Amino acid sequence: MFKTNVGGIDKILRIVVGLALLAGFFLNADAAYRWAYLIGIVPLATGLLGTCPLYSILGLNTCPMKK
């Protein structure tokens, strides 16, 4: 369905940042803007799926070239 355009370090960083933001959501139960941590779902999903819609729009690709 979607072309893979996220690879290597980019994928790892997206997963780590996504998990860190979601951890913040659960660890800061009484924070005023606790819901803002849910933005971590976006980098986590793009990292796990290996595709980023914004990269597709901008024509970017961090995957290594295949021969």
C-alpha positions as CSV (number, residue, x, y, z in Angstrom):
1,M,0.0,0.0,0.0
2,F,2.6,2.5,1.1
3,K,6.2,2.7,-0.2
4,T,8.8,2.1,2.4
5,N,10.8,5.4,2.8
6,V,12.0,5.2,6.4
7,G,15.1,3.2,7.2
8,G,18.1,2.7,9.4
9,I,18.8,5.3,12.1
10,D,15.7,7.2,11.2
11,K,13.5,4.2,12.0
12,I,15.3,3.6,15.3
13,L,15.0,7.2,16.4
14,R,11.3,7.4,15.6
15,I,10.6,4.3,17.6
16,V,12.6,5.5,20.6
17,V,11.1,9.0,20.6
18,G,7.6,7.6,20.2
19,L,8.0,5.2,23.1
20,A,9.5,8.0,25.3
21,L,6.6,10.3,24.6
22,L,4.1,7.6,25.3
23,A,6.0,6.7,28.5
24,G,5.6,10.4,29.5
25,F,1.9,10.1,29.0
26,F,1.6,7.3,31.5
27,L,4.2,8.7,34.0
28,N,2.7,12.2,34.2
29,A,-0.8,11.3,35.2
30,D,-1.6,14.7,36.7
31,A,0.1,16.9,34.1
32,A,-2.1,19.7,32.6
33,Y,-1.3,18.9,29.0
34,R,-0.9,15.2,29.4
35,W,-2.7,14.5,26.2
36,A,0.1,16.2,24.2
37,Y,2.3,13.2,24.9
38,L,0.0,11.2,22.6
39,I,1.7,12.7,19.6
40,G,4.2,9.9,20.3
41,I,1.9,7.6,18.4
42,V,2.9,9.2,15.1
43,P,6.7,8.6,15.2
44,L,6.1,5.2,16.7
45,A,3.7,4.2,14.0
46,T,5.9,5.6,11.2
47,G,8.9,3.9,12.6
48,L,7.2,0.5,13.0
49,L,5.6,0.6,9.6
50,G,8.6,2.0,7.8
51,T,6.7,4.6,5.9
52,C,6.1,8.3,6.5
53,P,3.4,10.2,4.6
54,L,5.2,13.5,5.0
55,Y,8.4,12.0,3.4
56,S,6.3,10.8,0.5
57,I,4.9,14.3,-0.1
58,L,8.3,15.9,0.2
59,G,10.0,13.2,-1.9
60,L,12.4,12.1,0.8
61,N,13.7,8.6,1.4
62,T,16.1,7.4,4.1
63,C,16.1,3.8,3.0
64,P,19.3,2.4,1.5
65,M,19.3,2.0,-2.3
66,K,18.5,-1.6,-3.5
67,K,20.4,-3.0,-6.4
